[in-house]
Amino acid sequence: MRTLHRGTLAAIALTCAFTLAACGSAEEPGSAEMSEDTMSESPMDEMSESPMDDEMAEDEMMSDALDFTATTVSGDTFEGTELAGSPAVVLFWSEMCDTCADTAAALADVEGVEMLSVAGDGSDPMDDPMASVGGVTQLEDGMGDLASHFGVMADGDIVLIDDEGTVTHHGPMDPMELPDEVASLTM
């Protein structure tokens, strides 16, 4: 059996790509002219962003950040879209977390934000460091879906979400800096 060299394979692949691109841009049979839209489009048009594109991107970010469903420790369903219009703080914790109690204490007096406490795999909700903080929604994340959704890498990580649904921070945060960071969400 004869094998082809990488250069030959690359040339064949490139030829196929150009052929497919040319076929895809051909006009429909029977159409006499290109439409004005087709004539005015260029690759540079697609690369430039308009203010409308920025608004659509912001809407996508909001829908993406708030596009999750979780289960509360009491077994109810929590939809991320419930956070729309309100800033939020999300603490990811586990029983093995060394800094979670300090983070919870730093959040105890914070007002004007929704607070979520997310228990990691195998964590007992009774050990939630945020349990004594009023108004906290306690969520379970045994499969790590929420942590993955927010790009969280470790227990004790914080996610800050502004009132437009944009994640402004995800990762570790010094508990001493946390109240000021959360306050900036409400301004």
N, C-alpha and C positions, 0 to 999 in steps of 0.2 A: 504494500500500500504506500502510496506516495503522499508525503506531507507538504503543506504549503508553508512558506516562511512568513514571519510576522509582517514584513513589508508588503508581501503579496496580499495577505489577508486584510491589511489596513487599506490598501488600494481598492480592493473589491468592496469593502464596507463603505468607503468614501464615495465610490461610484454609485452604489446603491442609494446612499443618502441623497446625493445630488439628483438622481433619477426620480426618487420619490418626491423630493421637494418640487421639482419641475412639474411632475404630474399633479401634485396637489394644488399648484397655483394656476393651472390651465383654466381657461374660461369654459363655461358650460357649452356643450354643443348647441348650436343654433342661436347663441347670443351674438348680436352684431357688434355691440360696443361694451366697453368696460363701464361700470357705473362710476359716478363722480366719487363716491366713497372709496372705491377701489383705486381710482386714479390718484386720489389725494393722500392715501395712506403710504407711509414709508416706515421702515424699521425704526427710524428716529422718533416718529410719532408715538410708537408704542413705548419707547424708553422714557419719554418726558412725562412728568407728572403734572396734573392739573389740580387745582384746589378741590375739585370734585373727587379726584382719586384719593386725596388725603382724607376727606370726610369718609369715603367708603372704607379706607384702610382702618380708620379709627373705629368705625362701626364694626368691622370684622374683628378688631382686637377686643372690643368689648364683648362681642358675642363669643369669641374664642375663650377669653378668660373666664367668663361666667357660664360657659357651656359645659356644665357638669351636673351630675346627679349623684347624691351620696345618701347614706343611711345614717340617721341620728342614733344615738345610743339607746333611745327608747323605741327604735324600730320604724320611725316615721321616715318618709322620703323628704329630702331637702334638695331643692333645685337651685343651682348657682344664680339663676336669673332673679331670685329673690333679693339678691344684693344690688341689683340695678338701682342707680341713683343714690346709693349710700356708700361711703368709704368703708373698708373692712380690713380687719387684721386676722390672719390665719396663723395659728401656732401648730406646728407639727411636733408631736411629742411621743415619747415612749417611757416606760418605767426605767430604762437604762440612761435616760438623758440627765446629764449633770447640771445643765444650765436652765432647764425648763422651769424649775421652781422660781428662780430669780426673774426669769422673763414674765411669768405669771404675776409675780409681785409688782413688777414694773407696769403691768397692764391693769392692775386692780383699780386704779383711780382714773383711768382714761375714759373719757365720755365722747359721745358724738360719732362713734363708729360701731359697725357690726363686728362682733367677735366670734370667730370659729375656733374650736379646739379640735384637732384631728389626731385621733389615737392611732398609733402604728400597730402593726401586726402583733397580736398576742397581748396587747396592753389592756389592763382592766380599767374600764371607765371610772371606777371608784378611786383610782389613783391619779386621775386627771389633775394636773397642777392648776388648771383654770376652773375647777369645780366650784371653788368658793367665790369666784368673780361673777357678779350678777350679770344676767343677760347674755351669757355665752351659749352658743349652740354647739353641742358636743357631737362630733361626727366620728364614724369608724372608717378606717382605711386599711383593712386587713390585707387587701390585694395590692395596695400601693398605687391604685389608680389616681387618686388625688395628688399624691406626691409626684407622680409622673406628669400629670396634667400641668402642674405649676413648676416643674423643673426642680423640685426639692430633692436635695441629695442626702440630708442627714436629719436625725431627730434634733429638735430645738430650732430648726430653721423657721423663719418668719416670712410670710407673704403679705405685702401691703398692696391693697387695691384701692384706687381712687374712686370718686363718685361717678366717673365715666366708665368704670369697669376696666381700667388699664392697670396692669400690674406695675407698680413703681419700684418694688424691691422683692427679691426672693433669695433667701439664703440666711446665713447666720447674721445676727445683729447684737451688738453690745446692749444688754438690758438698760444701761444708763442712758443710752442714746435713743432708745425706743419711744419714750413719751414724746420727745420733740419731733421725731419722725412721724409718729401717728398724728400729732397735732397739726403737722403740715398738710395732712390729708383733708383736714376739716376747714382749711382756710380758703 
